[in-house]
């Protein structure tokens, strides 16, 4: 496909941009949409941070004599990172749909707190973490975890295609 070929040729850069965009979107939902992340939401972000690091190393590898080998290794590692993210997202979406229970930490008793939460504690208010088994946002029948599962799976597929891609001689 003519559109996909140039993307695969520059896959570490594309993966870096996609990971940064996904992390920015998550931050925007949190900052502007006031949707606090649950424990599983934060776990899903780890895959994008890992992919960001792998992609950066892959981009640096483009400037070495081992360009082809580093590109393939980076793409294969990106596929694994995105597969991990897809798996976490499927697990989270399944917990939201009540197909299986979420982790005990998502019951509201554990996790991080925001500065607003700290202010509330100082005022004597009680805070609770968002539950992992309740979708905070749904679009076209899919929660953020569901959309993340689709996007992560697609990124994993493109990463594998980039790893298996033969460069023209």
C-alpha positions in Angstrom: 0.0 0.0 0.0 1.5 3.3 -1.0 0.4 5.2 2.2 1.7 2.5 4.6 5.1 2.0 3.0 6.6 5.4 4.0 5.2 5.0 7.5 6.9 1.6 7.9 10.2 2.9 6.6 10.2 5.5 9.4 8.4 3.4 12.0 10.5 4.3 15.1 9.7 8.0 14.5 6.0 7.3 13.7 5.8 5.1 16.9 7.4 7.9 18.9 4.8 10.4 17.6 1.9 8.0 18.2 3.0 7.2 21.7 3.5 10.9 22.5 0.0 11.6 21.1 -1.6 8.9 23.1 0.1 10.2 26.3 -1.0 13.7 25.5 -4.6 12.6 24.9 -4.6 10.8 28.2 -3.2 13.9 29.9 -5.8 16.1 28.2 -8.7 13.9 29.4 -7.2 14.1 32.9 -6.5 17.9 32.9 -9.2 19.4 30.8 -11.9 16.7 31.0 -11.3 16.2 34.8 -11.3 12.4 34.4 -9.0 11.1 37.0 -7.2 7.9 35.9 -7.8 4.6 37.8 -5.0 2.2 38.5 -5.5 0.3 35.2 -5.5 3.6 33.2 -2.1 4.4 34.6 -0.9 0.9 33.8 -1.9 1.3 30.2 0.2 4.5 30.0 3.3 2.5 30.9 3.2 0.8 27.5 3.4 4.2 25.8 6.3 5.4 28.0 8.2 2.2 27.2 7.4 2.5 23.5 8.6 6.1 23.6 11.9 5.0 25.0 12.3 2.2 22.5 11.4 4.4 19.6 14.0 7.0 20.7 16.7 4.4 20.8 15.5 3.1 17.4 15.8 6.6 16.0 19.3 6.9 17.3 20.1 3.5 15.8 19.3 5.0 12.4 22.5 6.9 12.6 24.8 3.9 13.1 26.3 1.3 10.8 23.8 -1.2 12.1 20.8 0.8 10.8 18.9 -2.1 9.4 19.4 -4.4 12.4 18.5 -1.7 14.9 15.4 -0.8 12.9 14.2 -4.4 13.0 15.0 -4.8 16.7 13.3 -1.6 17.6 10.2 -2.4 15.6 10.0 -5.9 17.2 10.4 -4.4 20.7 7.8 -1.8 19.9 5.4 -4.6 18.8 5.9 -6.2 22.2 5.3 -2.9 24.1 2.2 -2.2 22.1 0.9 -5.8 22.6 1.4 -5.4 26.4 -0.6 -2.1 26.1 -3.4 -3.9 24.1 -3.5 -6.7 26.7 -3.8 -4.2 29.6 -6.5 -2.3 27.7 -8.5 -5.5 27.0 -8.2 -6.5 30.6 -9.4 -3.0 31.7 -12.3 -3.0 29.2 -13.3 -6.5 30.3 -13.4 -5.3 33.9 -15.6 -2.4 32.8 -18.0 -4.7 31.0 -18.0 -7.0 34.1 -16.6 -9.9 32.1 -14.1 -10.5 34.9 -13.2 -8.7 38.1 -10.6 -5.9 38.1 -7.7 -5.8 40.5 -8.4 -5.2 44.2 -6.5 -1.9 44.0 -9.2 -0.6 41.8 -11.8 -0.7 44.5 -11.0 2.8 45.5 -8.6 2.1 48.4 -5.3 2.4 46.7 -3.5 4.4 44.1 -2.1 7.9 43.6 -3.7 11.2 44.6 -3.7 14.6 42.8 -2.8 18.0 44.3 -6.6 18.7 44.4 -7.0 15.5 46.4 -4.3 16.7 48.8 -6.1 20.0 49.2 -9.3 18.1 49.9 -7.6 16.0 52.5 -6.2 19.1 54.2 -9.8 20.5 54.3 -11.0 17.3 55.9 -12.8 15.9 52.8 -12.7 12.3 51.9 -11.3 11.2 48.5 -11.7 8.1 46.6 -9.8 6.7 43.6 -11.9 6.1 40.4 -13.0 2.5 40.1 -11.5 0.4 37.3 -14.8 -1.3 36.6 -16.7 1.8 35.6 -16.1 3.5 32.3 -15.5 7.2 32.8 -16.0 8.1 29.1 -17.7 6.2 26.3 -17.7 7.0 22.6 -19.5 4.9 19.9 -20.0 2.2 22.5 -16.3 1.9 23.5 -14.7 3.2 26.6 -11.3 4.8 26.6 -9.9 1.3 27.5 -11.7 -0.2 24.5 -10.4 2.5 22.1 -6.9 2.1 23.6 -7.1 -1.7 23.0 -7.9 -1.1 19.3 -5.2 1.6 18.9 -2.5 -0.4 20.7 -3.4 -3.5 18.7 -3.1 -1.5 15.4 0.3 -0.1 16.5 1.5 -3.6 17.4 0.5 -4.8 14.0 2.3 -1.9 12.2 5.3 -2.5 14.4 5.4 -6.2 13.4 5.0 -5.2 9.8 7.9 -2.8 10.1 10.0 -5.5 11.8 9.4 -7.9 9.0 9.6 -5.3 6.2 12.3 -5.9 3.6 14.1 -2.8 2.6 14.7 -2.3 -1.1 18.2 -3.1 -2.2 
